[in-house]
Amino acid sequence: MAIPTIRWALKRLADRGEIEANVFPHRFRHTYACQLLDNGAPLDFIQGMLGHEKASTTQVYAQLRGERRRELYRRFF
């Protein structure tokens, strides 16, 4: 399926569901990566799942938020 087709389908579904948030394919990809990371998946696994060639591309998703960041800080420092 082509990216424009996916965008179009998501837009239609969002309109049908009266979702006012800006819905686009990359948001789902980002959420998927963040959920994997928050649930303890290693970056190299996430890199493979997203199809990134370089680890540095995947590290963008490693910007942890809130309680998870504090938990990891307490565990390792």
C-alpha positions as CSV (number, residue, x, y, z in Angstrom):
1,M,0.0,0.0,0.0
2,A,1.4,3.4,-0.9
3,I,1.9,6.1,1.8
4,P,-0.6,8.5,0.2
5,T,-3.2,5.7,0.3
6,I,-2.5,5.0,4.0
7,R,-2.7,8.8,4.8
8,W,-6.1,9.0,2.9
9,A,-7.4,5.9,4.7
10,L,-6.4,7.2,8.2
11,K,-7.9,10.6,7.4
12,R,-11.2,8.9,6.4
13,L,-11.2,6.8,9.6
14,A,-10.4,9.8,11.8
15,D,-13.2,11.8,10.1
16,R,-15.7,9.0,10.6
17,G,-14.7,8.7,14.2
18,E,-14.9,12.5,14.6
19,I,-11.3,12.5,15.8
20,E,-10.1,16.1,15.9
21,A,-6.4,15.2,16.5
22,N,-4.0,15.4,13.5
23,V,-3.8,11.8,12.4
24,F,-1.0,10.6,10.2
25,P,1.0,7.4,9.6
26,H,4.2,8.6,11.3
27,R,2.3,9.2,14.6
28,F,1.4,5.5,14.7
29,R,5.1,4.6,14.0
30,H,6.3,6.9,16.7
31,T,3.8,5.6,19.2
32,Y,4.7,2.0,18.4
33,A,8.4,2.8,18.9
34,C,7.8,4.6,22.2
35,Q,5.6,1.8,23.5
36,L,8.3,-0.8,22.7
37,L,10.9,1.3,24.5
38,D,8.6,2.0,27.5
39,N,8.1,-1.8,27.8
40,G,11.8,-2.5,27.9
41,A,12.6,-3.4,24.3
42,P,16.2,-2.8,23.5
43,L,17.1,-0.1,20.9
44,D,18.6,-2.6,18.5
45,F,15.3,-4.6,18.4
46,I,13.3,-1.4,17.8
47,Q,15.8,-0.4,15.1
48,G,15.1,-3.7,13.3
49,M,11.3,-3.4,13.7
50,L,11.3,0.1,12.2
51,G,13.8,-0.8,9.5
52,H,16.3,1.8,10.4
53,E,19.8,1.3,8.9
54,K,21.6,3.5,11.5
55,A,21.2,3.2,15.2
56,S,21.4,7.0,15.5
57,T,18.1,7.2,13.7
58,T,16.4,5.0,16.3
59,Q,17.9,6.9,19.2
60,V,15.4,9.7,18.5
61,Y,12.8,7.5,20.1
62,A,15.0,7.0,23.2
63,Q,14.0,10.4,24.6
64,L,12.2,9.1,27.6
65,R,9.6,10.9,29.5
66,G,8.5,11.4,33.1
67,E,8.4,8.5,35.5
68,R,10.1,6.0,33.2
69,R,13.1,8.2,32.9
70,R,13.3,8.6,36.7
71,E,12.9,4.9,37.2
72,L,15.8,4.1,34.8
73,Y,17.9,6.8,36.4
74,R,17.4,5.3,39.9
75,R,18.1,1.8,38.6
76,F,21.3,2.6,36.8
77,F,22.8,5.5,38.8
